[in-house]
Structure formats: C-alpha cells, structure tokens
Amino acid sequence: MPSAYMPLWPAVKDRLGGPVLVLLGSPRTAGDLVEAVGRPDSVCWQIDGYQGDRLQEELVVRGLTARVEVTPDLWDLPAEFGAVVFPSPPSGERELKLDLVDQSFHVLKQRGMLAVLSPVNKDKFYPPLMKKVFGKVALETGKLGTVLWSVRDGERKRRRHEQTFSARVRPKEYVEFLTRPGLFSYGKLDDGTRSLLDVLEVREGERIVDLGCGCGVAGIVAALRAGETSSLTLADSNARAIAVARLNIEKHGLKHAEAIMTNNFQDLPEKKFDLALANPPYFAHGTIAALFAKSAHRLLKRGGRLYLVTRQVEEVAAILEELFEPPLILARRDYAVLVVTRL
C-alpha cells in the first residue's frame, strides 16, 4: 500500500526539475517518492545511519535506483538539485523542520524548487516559514493535506539553529554543551540524563563509553569527573549527533576522547570499558533497550558497570537480569536509573 504522502504528489510532480533530493521520510515513503520521481539520479538524504541502511535495503528490494546520503547537515551536499521533496510528518520536532527548510535553500540550484508534502489540512506552519526563507510560497490544500512549493531565487546566508545549555560536573561547577535540532536534548538538559548524572559514580582514570550519546553530555561529564587519565568513547547512529559530540569534546579539551558513528555498537572493542552509560528512548520498543543492554555486556570488562535510564522499569530490569546480576534501581524524578555490574 502506498504511503499517505502519495495522494499529495500529483500537485507538484510536473513542476519539479532534476536531480531530485528526497528529504527524510520512512524507508517506505522515501521509496515511494523515488519510484514516483522515476529518475536514476535521485538522492535520498537521512540524518541517521540506521535509517539510511533500512532505506538502502528498501530500494534494493524494490529494484529502485537512488543514492542514499547520511550526513550531519543537508547542506553537506552540493547545491546541484533541481528539486527537494520533503514528506513532512504531521508531528515531530518543530525546530528540525525550521532547520531543514533553511538548509534546503542551499542545496537547490538557482530556480530549483522545495516541495513540502504535509498531511495536515490547511497547514499553517509552513507558509510563513517558506515565505521567509524563499520570499514566496504557493500551496494547494484539501482533505488529505497541504502541498507547498517555493523556488530558490538569489542567495541567502546560512543559519545554524544552535543552542547551548549547562550541565553540572561537580557541586557549583557547570559546563556548557552545544546542541542542534534533530538531537535528543535540543536546547536543554533532559530529565533522564540529569537523573543519571545525579546518581553516577565515576572512578579516576576509567575507560567510559556512552551508548546513544546524542551531543555527548553524559559521557563528557563522566570523563571530566574521572580526570585527565580517563578515556571516553561516544557512540551514536545519528550523523549530526556525532558531529556535535566532536565539537563538545573539543570544547572541553578532552585529549583521550572520540566520537564514533555506529548503527549497532558492533564497531566498538569488546571488554575494554569500565563504565557504560545509556539513556535509550523510553518510548521505544523493548528491542532498543535490549540492544543497549547486550552491547554494554559485550563492551564492559569484568567488574564494569552499566548505568541505564528508563521509565519502563520492570521490562528493562527483566532484560538486564538475563545478562547481569539483578539491578540496583535508583528512582529520580519520573525516571529510574538501573545500575548493574558485569560479573
């Protein structure tokens, strides 16, 4: 069955030049759009490596030809596209949508077009935004949603939608972190990470790994507490997270730290770490928590500890008990931090 965005496609299909860039979307949605475009020079952009791999598999299964790019920013791609097609989710992060409309301008050729497919009837979010960025916007709206399009005409300065926030390293000692849209904890320290840092015990010189690191807050704070002889590995599947984590590593002068983009943590060395930190999405399926738990068990030395944040205490505790000893459960705010030791 075609995705919900395809009924909106006819409004813009004859307006678009090539090559065409399909912006985000689920693997099925992006595949549907690649098929509808029907050009072998189409490109699909994703911000997350895991989603990029799934999309590549979708294209192969369907016999479609398109290049999949996974980069921190859309404008890491050259300004060579005749059209950018964005199947915009009805909900989701507002700031990321702002950021991507801004960045779409810079990857279009002159007179290239951004087309937004929104399943929101009478969408009121995009018209003023696209008019601000492109100068003009046209649209069609109906029961199935709204289709909007704008044309690049001229030049525009790049705008980075960046924000900073502070996190506590020690009593009365705070440090700042850079964040960007599309990352967990954009613009503020989330309560899950705050809860983890409240209870975290770090020893001098430990080797630390932060699984699903985002911009790197938990791992960097832990490394700062562990001193100059410690080492830190930040790992995430999100290309933008890794780019920002590297900036935060540099900002805080950590000499023995690295940030690695990885989809399943298999790239990381086995039994090399003293401390693992994890704050998986609490709303995700249990398989995500299981991936973090199994990865931590593989990565930790004997006697190494895992601190994992969750709201699904019983489910996650059962997963951990299959691999570790029964967890110590530390309740903080609306979260629990589960602490286990690798035997």
N, C-alpha and C positions, 0 to 999 in steps of 0.2 A: 504494500500500500504506500503511495507517495506521501511525503511529509506534509504537514499542514501549511507549509510555506508555498507549495507549488501552485495552488489556485491564485496566488498573487503574482506569479511570474509573468503571465501574459501582458500585464500592464507596462512592462519595461523591456521585454525580450527583444523587440525590434529597435530599441533606442541605443543599445549597447554596442560599442566598438570593442576590439580586442587588442591585446590579450585580456582575458577576464580573470580577476582575482576573487575567489570565494573566501569570505572572511568568517572564520569560526564556524559555528553550526555543528550539530551532531554528525557522526560519520554518515548516517543515512541521508540527512538533509544536504550535507555537502556533496554527497554522491549524486543525489537527485539533481542538484544545480549543475554539476559538471556534465551530467548527461543531457540536461536541457540546453546548456550552452553549446555543446557539440563541437568544441574546438580542442585540438590536441595540445595547444599551447596554454591551456588553462592552468592556473596555480591555485592551490588551497593553502591558506595560512592558519596555523594553530599556535597557541601560546604554550601548550602543554605537550610534552613528548609522548605521554601515554595516549592521549587523544590523537596525536599525529600518527602513531603506529596503527591504531584502530582504523583511522581513515584510510591509510595506505592499504590495509587488508581489505577494506570495503571496496576500494577502487579495483583491486586485483580480482576479487570475486566477481565483480560486475563487468569486468573487461573494459574498464574505463581508463583513459589516458589523461593524467594530470600530474603536475609536480606538487608534492607536499612540502611546505616550508614550515619549520618550527624555529622561531626567533624571539628574542625578548620584546622587540618592537616591530610594528608593521613597517615603519619606515627604515628598517634594516634592509628592506627590499628596494631595488631601484625604481625610479619614477618612470616605469615603462608600460603601465597598464592603461588600456582604453576604458576599462570599467572595473569598479569594485562592487561586488554584490554582498550585502550584509543581511543574512536572515536573523533579525534581532529577536531575542527571546522576550516574551511579554513581561517577565520579571527579571531579576538579576541586578547586577551592580551598576548603578547609575553612573558612577564615576568612570567605569571602564568604557561604557558606551560613549561618554563625552570624549574620552581619550582616543578612542578608535575612529570617531568621526573626524577629529582633528588630524590624526595620522593618515587617514585615507586620502586627504587632500594632497599629501606629499608623495604618495606612490602613484598618483594619476599623471598621465601625460596632459599637456595643455589640451583643453576641451574634452578631457576624459570625464566620466560620469560616476558618481557614487549613487547606487540604488539601494535603499533600505526596504526590506520586506518585513513589515510589522504586523503580527496577528492581532493587533489592538484596533478595534473600530474607533475611528476618529482620534487617532493617536495625536496627543498634544505635546508630547515630549520632543519629538524630532524636528518639527517645523521651525521653531525659533533657533534651535541648535544648528541645523544645517544652513539656515539663512545667515546666521552669524559667521560661520566658517566659510561658506561658499559665496555668500552675497545674495543668492536666490535659491528658492526651492519650489518644486512643483509636486503635486500629490494627487492620488486618487484614493478614495476611501469607500468602503462598503461593509456588508455584514461580516465578511471573512477577514477584514483587517484593512491596513493602510499601506500603500506603496508610495514612497517618496524618492525623488531624484534631484540631484544638483550637479552642476558642471564646474570643473575647475577652470578658472579664468584668471591668470596672473600668478602672483607669488604671495606667500604668507610665511611669517616667522613660525618656527617650530615652538610648540608649547608643551612643556612637561608638566603633567598633573602630579606633582610630587608633594608629599607631606612628611613631616617628621614627628616623632613622639619620643618620650623618655621612658626608660626602664631602670629599676633600682638594682645596682650591683651589690652594694653593701648599705648599711644604715647611713642615710644622709649623703649617699654617693649615687648619682644618677648619670646615665649616658644617653645620648640621642641616637635614634635609628631613622634611616631614610626608608620610606615606603612609597609604593606606586600602585595605581589601580590594577585590579586583577590579582592582587596578592591578598592572602589571609592577613588580617590585622592592618588593613589600609588606614592610615591616619591615626590609629590609636592602638594601644596595647590591649589585646583581648583578655577577657577574664580567665580563660583557660590557661594561657601562658603565664598570666600573673599568678594564678594559683600554683602552677608548677614551680615558679621561681620562689614563691613564699616558703615552700617546704624542701626545696632542693638542697642537698648536702653534697658539696664538692670537696675533693681532696687535692692537695698540692700536686701538681705535675701529672694529673690524669689525662689519658687519651680519651677524647669526647667525640661522640657522633650524634648529630641532630637529624633525625629522620623526618622528612617532610618539613624542612627548615623554614619555609617562607622567606622572609627577609633576614632571618638568622638571629632573631632576638634571643631565644632560649640558649642556643649553643654559644653565642658570643658572650652573654652574661656569665654562663658557666665557665667559659675559658678565662674570662677576666678574674673570676673568683679563684680559679685554680692556679693562677700565676704564670710567669713567663716560661716555665719549663713544661707547661701543658701543651697539648696539641688538639686541633679541632678539625673535624670534617663535617661540613654542612651538605646535605643531600636533598634534592627535590626533583620532581619531574617537570616543573614549571620553568621555562626558559627565562622568564622575567624575574622569577624569584632568585634564580642563581645569579643573574646579572646584578641584582640589587644586593644580594648577600655578599658578593665580592666587593662591592663598594663599601658596605658596612664593615667588612673585615679590614679593608684598607683604612677606613676612617678611624678605627680603634687600634690600629697599629699591631695587629696580631701577626707575629712572624711565622708561627707554625700552624697556619690555618689554610684550608682550601674549601672551595665550594664546587660540588660535582653534580652535574645533571644526570639523573638516572631514573628509569621508569619503575624499577622493582628492587633497587638496592643491591642487585647482584654484582655490580661493578666494584663494590666495597670489599676490603680484605677481611677474611674470616678470622675470628677470635683474636682481634687486635685492639679492642676498645675496653676501657674500664667503666665507661658511663655512656648510656644511650638515653636520649630524650625523644619523646614522641607526643605529638598533640594532633592525632588524626581527626578528621571531621566527625563530630559527634553524631551527625545525622546520616552518615554514610552507612552502607551495608556492612554487616559483620565481617565480610571478607577483607575489608580495608584494615580493620583492627587486627585481623589475623595476619595479614601481610606484614604489618609493623611488628607484631609480636614475634613472628617466625624470623624476620630479618634481624631483630635485636638479638634473639637467641643465637643465631649464626655468627653475628659480629662480635658479641661480647666474649671476653676472656672468662675463665673460671673465676668466680667471685665478683664478676662485673655486675653492675646494677642497671635496671631499666626503670625510668620514671615515665609513666604513660598517663595522659589526661583523658578523662572520659565523662560522659553523662550517663552512659549505659553500663552501670557498674556490674550488675550481675552477669550480663552477656560477656563483657570484656574480661571479667575476673575468671570466668569459666575457660575462656580461650587461653589466658595466661597460665592457668593451673595445669593445662595439658603439656606445657613446656618448662615451667619454672615451679618453684615452691608456691604455696598459697600467698597471694599478695597482701602487703600491708596497705590498708585503704585509709587515705588521709582526705577528709572532706574539707573543701574550701569553696566558699560562695555557692554557686549552683553546680559545682564540678566535684569530681573525686580524682585524686592523684593516686594511681596504683603503683606501688614500688615492689619490685621483685629482684632476686639475686640469681645469677646463673650458677648452678651447682657444678 
